[in-house]
Amino acid sequence: MSHPDHLDADNRGHMAELLNRCPELDSAAGHVRTFATMMTNRDGHLLDAWIAAVTADAEVLPHLTAFAAGLRRDHAAVQAGLTLPYSSGAVEGTVNKIKFLKRQMFGRANFDLLRIRVLRYM
């Protein structure tokens, strides 16, 4: 899960050994790294080339190919998400926090108490 540049020498060597032993894993790791770089650098214009590269490895990487097919179905939204600087992360975090508070109180109190807790913790 870590960026390869952030690994210590032992882990880097272990990862290189694993990738040498399994060509499918090496191919999958390469595609995942490319996608992560695309997300980090906001290179949405490279999405079509990435999908084509993953589709070319369809026999070897069926799960990654299914992921690429899902990206292709919602291509405009994915490309905008990889290109534009806008993010709904803050909103998603707030919704997650409210759902957590709601689940904590399930069956214990009414809406008024939930409202007070949400307003207090936000």
C-alpha positions as CSV (number, residue, x, y, z in Angstrom):
1,M,0.0,0.0,0.0
2,S,3.0,2.3,0.4
3,H,4.6,4.2,-2.4
4,P,7.7,2.2,-3.5
5,D,10.0,5.2,-2.8
6,H,8.9,5.1,0.8
7,L,9.9,1.5,1.5
8,D,13.0,0.6,3.4
9,A,15.7,-1.5,1.7
10,D,14.4,-4.8,3.1
11,N,10.8,-4.3,2.0
12,R,12.0,-3.0,-1.4
13,G,14.0,-6.1,-1.9
14,H,11.2,-8.4,-0.8
15,M,8.8,-6.6,-3.1
16,A,11.2,-6.9,-6.0
17,E,11.5,-10.6,-5.3
18,L,7.8,-11.1,-5.2
19,L,7.2,-9.2,-8.4
20,N,10.0,-11.2,-10.2
21,R,8.3,-14.5,-9.2
22,C,4.8,-13.6,-10.3
23,P,4.5,-11.8,-13.7
24,E,0.7,-11.2,-13.1
25,L,1.4,-9.5,-9.9
26,D,4.1,-7.4,-11.5
27,S,1.7,-6.3,-14.3
28,A,-1.1,-5.5,-11.8
29,A,1.3,-3.5,-9.6
30,G,2.4,-1.5,-12.7
31,H,-1.2,-0.7,-13.6
32,V,-2.1,0.3,-10.1
33,R,1.0,2.5,-9.8
34,T,0.2,4.2,-13.1
35,F,-3.4,4.8,-11.9
36,A,-2.2,6.2,-8.5
37,T,0.2,8.5,-10.3
38,M,-2.7,9.6,-12.6
39,M,-4.8,10.4,-9.5
40,T,-2.0,12.2,-7.7
41,N,-1.0,14.4,-10.6
42,R,-4.5,14.9,-11.9
43,D,-3.7,13.4,-15.3
44,G,-7.2,12.6,-16.4
45,H,-6.2,12.9,-20.1
46,L,-4.3,9.6,-19.6
47,L,-7.4,7.7,-18.5
48,D,-8.2,6.2,-22.0
49,A,-4.6,5.0,-22.5
50,W,-4.7,3.4,-19.0
51,I,-8.0,1.6,-19.7
52,A,-6.7,0.3,-23.0
53,A,-3.5,-1.0,-21.3
54,V,-5.5,-2.8,-18.7
55,T,-7.9,-4.2,-21.2
56,A,-4.9,-5.6,-23.2
57,D,-4.1,-7.6,-20.1
58,A,-7.7,-8.9,-19.7
59,E,-6.8,-12.6,-19.6
60,V,-4.2,-12.1,-16.8
61,L,-6.0,-9.4,-14.8
62,P,-9.8,-10.0,-14.9
63,H,-10.6,-8.1,-11.7
64,L,-8.6,-5.0,-12.8
65,T,-10.3,-5.3,-16.2
66,A,-13.7,-5.3,-14.5
67,F,-12.6,-2.1,-12.6
68,A,-11.6,-0.5,-15.9
69,A,-14.9,-1.4,-17.5
70,G,-16.7,0.3,-14.6
71,L,-14.6,3.4,-15.2
72,R,-15.5,3.3,-18.8
73,R,-19.2,3.2,-18.0
74,D,-18.9,6.5,-16.1
75,H,-16.1,7.9,-18.2
76,A,-17.0,11.6,-18.1
77,A,-17.4,11.6,-14.3
78,V,-14.1,9.7,-13.7
79,Q,-12.2,11.9,-16.1
80,A,-13.5,15.0,-14.4
81,G,-12.6,13.6,-11.0
82,L,-9.1,12.9,-12.2
83,T,-8.7,16.3,-13.8
84,L,-10.6,18.9,-11.8
85,P,-9.4,20.2,-8.4
86,Y,-12.8,19.8,-6.8
87,S,-13.5,17.1,-4.2
88,S,-16.5,15.9,-2.2
89,G,-14.2,14.4,0.5
90,A,-15.2,16.9,3.2
91,V,-18.9,16.3,2.5
92,E,-18.4,12.5,2.6
93,G,-16.5,12.8,5.9
94,T,-19.4,14.8,7.4
95,V,-22.0,12.3,6.2
96,N,-19.9,9.4,7.6
97,K,-19.6,11.1,11.0
98,I,-23.4,11.7,11.1
99,K,-24.1,8.1,10.2
100,F,-21.7,6.9,12.9
101,L,-23.5,9.0,15.5
102,K,-26.9,7.7,14.3
103,R,-25.7,4.1,14.6
104,Q,-24.3,4.7,18.1
105,M,-27.8,5.9,19.2
106,F,-29.9,3.3,17.3
107,G,-32.9,2.4,19.5
108,R,-31.8,4.5,22.4
109,A,-33.1,8.0,21.8
110,N,-35.3,10.2,19.5
111,F,-34.4,12.6,16.7
112,D,-34.1,15.6,19.1
113,L,-31.1,14.0,20.9
114,L,-29.6,13.0,17.6
115,R,-29.9,16.6,16.4
116,I,-28.2,17.9,19.5
117,R,-25.3,15.4,19.2
118,V,-24.8,16.2,15.5
119,L,-24.7,19.9,16.1
120,R,-22.4,19.5,19.1
121,Y,-19.9,17.3,17.2
122,M,-19.8,19.2,14.0
